[in-house]
Amino acid sequence: MHIVNTDQAEAWNGPEAANWAARTDRDDPVNGALTETLLDAAAIEPGDRVLDIGCGTGDTTRRAASRAAPGRVLGVDLSALMLDRARVAASTAGLHNVEFAQGDVQVYPFPGNGFDVAISQFGVMFFAEPVAAFRNVHYALRPGGRLAFVCPRAMTENAWYVAPMSALYGRHDPGRRNTGRRDPDRLPDSAMFSLADPDRLTNVLSRAGFTDVQPRPVDAPMAFGADVHEAAQGFLGSGPVLAVLQQPDGPSLEEAREILVDVVRPYEGPDGVRIPGASWLVTAHRP
Ligand SMILES: C[S@@+](CC[C@H](N)C(=O)[O-])C[C@H]1O[C@@H](n2cnc3c(N)ncnc32)[C@H](O)[C@@H]1O
């Protein structure tokens, strides 16, 4: 298997994978409010051949398979653990038109003209060389094929990221423990927001050969669990929080848990913990 995004492969085959799997296996998956909007934008028709980029545990892949049948859907992801879950779930659902493959989408040996549609739910922001990666997706699509994905807008628009991270990084503010906040401009860069700038996003896709690139803003709450404790646990296993915990002056696990419970409490309601998320829904074509 040829992997060029080795840091990502390591991250998504480590502790983050089990954590993400737990967040997406719930009846109320973390990004569930966006999935049908994404699939509608992809306009999948019966018989379509669909590629799901960074499919994770395969919820989008399974839903796409229902829409595409008798067409086939391939989910590709770096994470062996998440793909195991995806395969079990597809087989339990009795889907026979789904396959999963472990690989790096940036260099995966796709068949040329092999797909009518490529979709991704938050699986396209982590490429070290995004133009090369999208060029590979472009190669995999047939002429006239469609690309539809969701990715985060700017960090400052995404409370689910800024609220916990600014609290964790701001905890040393004198006399303001647990309420200290770091200015979002001083938070470390995260690959998560690499496509947040719509001009950059359009430029990357155009250089990869796509046309009709349309980023549309979509606001949808993200579901972080039934209560503040489940939500805090989910954050504790996420990549950005793991990175804070590993810093020499980072908080202890229990200190971080306490901070996170406080951070998510204002977002707890009858449906569990819901924090606003700001995304781009992007559509484009291979000419
Ligand atoms: C935020 S998760 C989203 C997973 C899934 N699409 C969902 O909505 O639950 C990002 C996923 O992208 C995958 N990923 C990141 N870079 C990738 C690459 N270069 N090739 C294949 N998968 C990649 C990760 O392994 C991870 O499963």
The ligand as a Tripos MOL2 file, in Angstrom:
@<TRIPOS>MOLECULE
LIG
   27    29     1     0     0
SMALL
NO_CHARGES

@<TRIPOS>ATOM
      1 C1        -13.0670   13.5770   10.1730 C.3       1 LIG1
      2 S1        -12.9640   11.9110    9.6360 S.3       1 LIG1
      3 C2        -14.4470   11.7510    8.6720 C.3       1 LIG1
      4 C3        -14.8500   10.3210    8.4590 C.3       1 LIG1
      5 C4        -16.1900   10.0960    7.7620 C.3       1 LIG1
      6 N1        -16.2010   10.6460    6.4300 N.3       1 LIG1
      7 C5        -17.3200   10.6450    8.5860 C.2       1 LIG1
      8 O1        -18.0120   11.5430    8.1390 O.co2     1 LIG1
      9 O2        -17.5190   10.1490    9.7020 O.co2     1 LIG1
     10 C6        -11.7020   12.0390    8.3910 C.3       1 LIG1
     11 C7        -11.3950   10.7300    7.7040 C.3       1 LIG1
     12 O3        -10.5830   10.9860    6.5740 O.3       1 LIG1
     13 C8         -9.6370    9.9500    6.4710 C.3       1 LIG1
     14 N2         -8.4860   10.4430    5.6860 N.ar      1 LIG1
     15 C9         -7.7060   11.5130    5.9690 C.ar      1 LIG1
     16 N3         -6.7660   11.6650    5.0190 N.ar      1 LIG1
     17 C10        -6.9630   10.6580    4.1180 C.ar      1 LIG1
     18 C11        -6.2700   10.2480    2.9340 C.ar      1 LIG1
     19 N4         -5.2050   10.9080    2.4810 N.pl3     1 LIG1
     20 N5         -6.7370    9.1570    2.2760 N.ar      1 LIG1
     21 C12        -7.8060    8.4470    2.7520 C.ar      1 LIG1
     22 N6         -8.4790    8.7860    3.8640 N.ar      1 LIG1
     23 C13        -8.0620    9.8810    4.5490 C.ar      1 LIG1
     24 C14        -9.2960    9.6070    7.9110 C.3       1 LIG1
     25 O4         -8.7170    8.3230    8.0360 O.3       1 LIG1
     26 C15       -10.6550    9.7430    8.5810 C.3       1 LIG1
     27 O5        -11.3540    8.5170    8.6060 O.3       1 LIG1
@<TRIPOS>BOND
     1     1     2 1
     2     2     3 1
     3     2    10 1
     4     3     4 1
     5     4     5 1
     6     5     6 1
     7     5     7 1
     8     7     8 2
     9     7     9 1
    10    10    11 1
    11    11    12 1
    12    11    26 1
    13    12    13 1
    14    13    14 1
    15    13    24 1
    16    14    15 ar
    17    14    23 ar
    18    15    16 ar
    19    16    17 ar
    20    17    18 ar
    21    17    23 ar
    22    18    19 1
    23    18    20 ar
    24    20    21 ar
    25    21    22 ar
    26    22    23 ar
    27    24    25 1
    28    24    26 1
    29    26    27 1
@<TRIPOS>SUBSTRUCTURE
     1 LIG1         1 GROUP 0 **** ****
